């Protein structure tokens, strides 16, 4: 009965580990997505600056230049915000990884306990069998002597 209970605990621990592994994987994907978004923002900013530079060589009015500078400021702000989102996503991914690894240890501990119980049971059965064989041999010996 204890084995069945331990088997059930092992299934629960394995299910929990699987869930935490999926959560970790999703957190990593989210982190990668946010990094990709930052890369896109940075590339857009660089392209916009190149275009502004080309327009500047052709002549640009002060009002238009100010508007472009304001937009670049907004892009810079968006990059800063995206960096904050990335840092948070990375932290979440690391936390989820830690939870997953911790759960993995729990599952392995239950597996080791089950293995130890099986080994003890196998040893006990072997001893019982040896006792029975010894008894049979002793009975044969006694019969042979009489």
Residue pairs with C-beta under 8 A, 6 or more apart in sequence:
2 117
3 114
3 117
3 118
6 110
6 113
6 114
6 117
7 114
9 110
10 107
10 110
10 111
10 114
13 103
13 106
13 107
13 110
14 107
16 103
16 106
16 107
17 100
17 103
17 104
17 106
17 107
20 96
20 99
20 100
20 103
21 100
23 96
23 99
23 100
24 93
24 96
24 97
24 99
24 100
27 89
27 92
27 93
27 95
27 96
27 97
28 93
30 89
30 92
30 93
31 86
31 89
31 90
31 92
31 93
34 82
34 85
34 86
34 89
35 86
37 82
38 79
38 82
38 83
38 86
41 75
41 78
41 79
41 82
42 79
44 75
45 72
45 75
45 76
45 79
48 68
48 71
48 72
48 75
49 72
52 60
52 68
52 72
55 64
55 68
56 65
60 68
